[in-house]
């Protein structure tokens, strides 16, 4: 294992660590209530130490030029939380519940108008055009050789009778590759569960019936706008 953090992630390290500490503060009450662990301050310190390890393991997938860099920076911290809680005997289902509720609480600290604006931007025709371009690039041999830890995906247009606006089929997942490399397959499904929370917070409905982590050939993400009345 390399013990060097890639310069791109190092440049964002302060912000990522601050987000992790905030996340752990939000999780503290749930950790007390649901895990029955007594030294929560010690657990939080252990998670931050594990996060330092995760930072050295994160694959570089193109930095600011890659939309997937943001996925890694926002979600890899949950790998550290899962690892530590699993070592302390906490069940996978409890870990998943804590992580989803904590992530939702963290996302909802962002003003609603800002979150919904981000959702509209994601669903926009301009962003869809960009996603098509990135999807094509992700599948090229040169890209996969340069960034072997990256995602590979197709953009999916709706067909007759479909009720989604567009979709993405992930044929290779950066988190799955990471989990396979570092022994995290057991906790990987909890990371997958965070997707629904993330999109709902931005006013987007995600439908997904299968995942690579669950043994499928691809993850089938389908996106549509949530009705205004049910947006968080």
For each residue, the residues with C-beta under 8 A, 3 or more apart:
1: 53 56 57 182
2: 56 57
3: 56
4: 56
5: 9 10 13 55 56 58
6: 9 10 58 60
7: 10 11
8: 11 12 60 63 64 69
9: 5 6 12 13 16 55 58 60 73
10: 5 6 7 13
11: 7 8
12: 8 9 15 16 73
13: 5 9 10 16 17 55
14: 17 18
15: 12 18 19
16: 9 12 13 19 20 51 55 73 77
17: 13 14 20 21 48 51
18: 14 15 21 22
19: 15 16 22 23 74 77 106
20: 16 17 23 24 47 48 51 77 80
21: 17 18 24 25 44 48
22: 18 19 25 26 106
23: 19 20 26 27 77 81 102 103 106
24: 20 21 27 28 44 47 48 81
25: 21 22 28
26: 22 23 102 105 106
27: 23 24 30 31 81 98 99 102
28: 24 25 31 32 40 44
29: 32 33
30: 27 33 34 97 98 101 102
31: 27 28 34 35 37 40 43 98
32: 28 29 35 37 40
33: 29 30
34: 30 31 94 97 98
35: 31 32 85 88 90 94 98
36:
37: 31 32 40 43 88 90
38:
39: 42 43
40: 28 31 32 37 43 44
41: 44 45
42: 39 45 46
43: 31 37 39 40 46 47 84 85 88
44: 21 24 28 40 41 47 48
45: 41 42 48 49
46: 42 43 49 50 84
47: 20 24 43 44 50 51 80 81 84
48: 17 20 21 24 44 45 51 52 80
49: 45 46 52 53
50: 46 47 53 54 80 83 84
51: 16 17 20 47 48 54 55 77 80
52: 48 49 55 56
53: 1 49 50 56 57 80
54: 50 51 57 58 76 77 79 80
55: 5 9 13 16 51 52 58 76
56: 1 2 3 4 5 52 53
57: 1 2 53 54 178 181 182
58: 5 6 9 54 55 72 73 76 178
59: 72 147 148 149 150 174 177 178
60: 6 8 9 63 147 149
61: 66 68 69 72 147 149 150 151 174
62: 65 66 68 69 147 150
63: 8 60 66 69
64: 8 69
65: 62
66: 61 62 63 69 134 147 150
67: 70 71 130 131 134
68: 61 62 71 72 150 151 174
69: 8 61 62 63 64 66 72 73
70: 67 73 74
71: 67 68 74 75 151 174
72: 58 59 61 68 69 75 76 174
73: 9 12 16 58 69 70 76
74: 19 70 71 77 198
75: 71 72 78 79 175 191 194
76: 54 55 58 72 73 79 80 178
77: 16 19 20 23 51 54 74 80 81
78: 75 81 82 99 103 190 191 194
79: 54 75 76 82 83 178 179 184 187 191
80: 20 47 48 50 51 53 54 76 77 83 84
81: 23 24 27 47 77 78 84 85 95 98 99
82: 78 79 85 86 95 99 184 187 190 191
83: 50 79 80 86 87 184 187
84: 43 46 47 50 80 81 87 88
85: 35 43 81 82 88 90 94 95 98
86: 82 83 89 90 92 95 186 187
87: 83 84
88: 35 37 43 84 85
89: 86
90: 35 37 85 86 94 95
91: 94 95
92: 86 95 96 186 187 189 190
93: 96 97
94: 34 35 85 90 91 97 98
95: 81 82 85 86 90 91 92 98 99 187 190
96: 92 93 99 100 189 190 193
97: 30 34 93 94 100 101
98: 27 30 31 34 35 81 85 94 95 101 102
99: 27 78 81 82 95 96 102 103 190 193 194
100: 96 97 103 104 190 193 194 197
101: 30 97 98 104 105
102: 23 26 27 30 98 99 105 106
103: 23 78 99 100 106 107 194 197 198
104: 100 101 107 108 197 201
105: 26 101 102 108 109
106: 19 22 23 26 102 103 109
107: 103 104 110 115 197 198 201
108: 104 105 115 201 232
109: 105 106
110: 107 114 115 201
111: 114 115
112: 115 116 231 232
113: 116 117
114: 110 111 117 118
115: 107 108 110 111 112 118 119 201 202 203 232
116: 112 113 119 120 202 203 231
117: 113 114 120 121
118: 114 115 121 122 202
119: 115 116 122 123 199 202 203 204 225
120: 116 117 123 124 203
121: 117 118 124 126 127
122: 118 119 127 202 204 223
123: 119 120 127 128 165 204 223 225
124: 120 121 127 128
125: 128 129
126: 121 129 130
127: 121 122 123 124 130 131
128: 123 124 125 131 132 155 166
129: 125 126 132 133
130: 67 126 127 133 134
131: 67 127 128 134 135 155 166 168
132: 128 129 135 136 155
133: 129 130 136 137
134: 66 67 130 131 137 138
135: 131 132 138 139 153 154 155 168
136: 132 133 139 140
137: 133 134 140 143
138: 134 135 143 144 150 151 152 153
139: 135 136 143 144 152 153 154 171
140: 136 137 143 144
141: 144 145
142: 145 146
143: 137 138 139 140 146 147 150
144: 138 139 140 141 147 148 150 152
145: 141 142 148
146: 142 143
147: 59 60 61 62 66 143 144 150
148: 59 144 145 177
149: 59 60 61 174 177 178
150: 59 61 62 66 68 138 143 144 147 172 174
151: 61 68 71 138 170 172 173 174
152: 138 139 144 170 171 172
153: 135 138 139 168 169 170 171 172
154: 135 139 168 169 171
155: 128 131 132 135 166 167 168
156: 166 167 168 169 220 222
157: 166 167
158: 162 163 164 165 166 167
159: 162
160:
161:
162: 158 159 222
163: 158 224
164: 158 167 207 222 223 224
165: 123 158 223 224 225
166: 128 131 155 156 157 158 222 223
167: 155 156 157 158 164 220 221 222 223
168: 131 135 153 154 155 156 221 223
169: 153 154 156 218 219 220 221
170: 151 152 153 173 212 218 219 221
171: 139 152 153 154 212 217 218
172: 150 151 152 153 176 177 212
173: 151 170 176 177 212 213 219
174: 59 61 68 71 72 149 150 151 177 178
175: 75 178 179 188 191 192 213
176: 172 173 179 180 188 212 213
177: 59 148 149 172 173 174 180 181
178: 57 58 59 76 79 149 174 175 181 182 184
179: 79 175 176 182 183 184 185 187 188 191 213
180: 176 177 185
181: 57 177 178
182: 1 57 178 179
183: 179
184: 79 82 83 178 179 187 188
185: 179 180 188 213
186: 86 92
187: 79 82 83 86 92 95 179 184 190 191
188: 175 176 179 184 185 191 192 213
189: 92 96 192 193 211 213 214
190: 78 82 92 95 96 99 100 187 193 194
191: 75 78 79 82 175 179 187 188 194 213
192: 175 188 189 195 211 213 214 219
193: 96 99 100 189 190 196 197
194: 75 78 99 100 103 190 191 197 198
195: 192 198 199 206 208 221
196: 193 199 200 206 208
197: 100 103 104 107 193 194 200 201
198: 74 103 107 194 195 201 202
199: 119 195 196 202 204 205 206 223
200: 196 197 203 204 205 206 226 232
201: 104 107 108 110 115 197 198 232
202: 115 116 118 119 122 198 199
203: 115 116 119 120 200 225 226 228 231 232
204: 119 122 123 199 200 223 224 225 226
205: 199 200 223 224 225 226
206: 195 196 199 200 221 222 223
207: 164 221 222 224
208: 195 196 211 219 220 221 222
209: 220
210: 214 216 218 219 220
211: 189 192 208 214 216 219
212: 170 171 172 173 176 215 216 217 218 219
213: 173 175 176 179 185 188 189 191 192 219
214: 189 192 210 211
215: 212
216: 210 211 212 219 220
217: 171 212
218: 169 170 171 210 212
219: 169 170 173 192 208 210 211 212 213 216
220: 156 167 169 208 209 210 216
221: 167 168 169 170 195 206 207 208
222: 156 162 164 166 167 206 207 208
223: 122 123 164 165 166 167 168 199 204 205 206
224: 163 164 165 204 205 207
225: 119 123 165 203 204 205
226: 200 203 204 205 230 231
227: 230 231
228: 203 231
229:
230: 226 227
231: 112 116 203 226 227 228
232: 108 112 115 200 201 203
